[in-house]
Amino acid sequence: MPHTSHDFLDEARRAIPEVSVEAVAARRMQGDEMVLLDVREKDEVRAGYIEGAVTIPRGFLEFQAAAHLPQTDTDVVVYRASGARSLLAAQVLRAMGYARVASMAGGITRWQAAGYPIVRDRQLSAEQLERYSRHFLLRQIGEQGQGKLLDAKVLLVGAGGLGSPAALYLAAAGVGTVGIVDADVVDRSNLQRQVLHTTDRVGMPKTASAALALHALNPDVQVRAYPERLTVDNVMALFQDYDVIVDGSDNFPTRYLVNDAAVLIGKPVVHGSIFQFEGQVSVFTPPAGPCYRCLYPTPAGPGAVVQ
């Protein structure tokens, strides 16, 4: 006789233990090792989820479980909006070899009714959901990560050969605020490598040219232009409001100034340099690791080439 949905649900109830939201909350308070697995669809998760939960839409569970839950002895509690369909999802995990699986009775609906908190990620517009849809496929980014990118602030020192591609990719990725420090104007000789700029902008300040290019690429991005040279007088004020500093400068005094100011106020620096066909990139995050001056204590002499 064919199985009905009720038959499948009854089988799941016999196979999968149910735990109350109170028990789940108590275990979280105690710091028990436990993975909460939200198997609702993306639009449901956007309305709110339990902090720290792993999210895998039910339709992708068989394909993505191993990536999110590599150890089959992991203690997993599954939830959906209510309790019924999470039982079925938990039974799928059991069939995949996960031995310690339970379903949260009543789901997130019961969780909220009991007064436990939920979190909501930054709400993205329909245009943003389409623009960043490929990021959502990356487990390391997803919608949560995209929200963090949109809230992030990155300062670029230099809008030349290094700053140009960095600025374009930061804007394309949806970094919400991009600051650009550069006192130069666009020169025709820049155009073979400085891809932010175009022929019709020759003579324009590089910061203004960069703002035009980045707004055209992604109107989500706020571009802050600083058409000035980085000096000891302005560096601390410029760096203060940013999360990350990207150093694309073309001279050693500026590189050491960037380093020293970033160390003083605790800002990570992404450092890049290039000479002809050779280049290097490093991330400096003291005190977790060395800084630029730690590696190169003595600045290069006059006439040394950088970038």
Secondary structure, 3 states (H helix, E strand, C coil): CCCCHHHHHHHHHHHCCEECHHHHHHHHHHCCCCEEEECCCHHHHHCCECCCCEECCHHHHHHHHHHHCCCCCCCEEEECCCCHHHHHHHHHHHHCCCCCEEEECCHHHHHHHCCCCCECCCCCCHHHHHHCHHHHCCCCCHHHHHHHHHHCEEEEECCCCCHHHHHHHHHHHCCCEEEEECCCECCHHHCCCCCCCCHHHCCCEHHHHHHHHHHHHCCCCEEEEECCCCCCCCHHHHHCCCCEEEECCCCHHHHHHHHHHHHHHCCCEEEEEEECCEEEEEEECCCCCCCHHHHCCCCCCCCCCCC
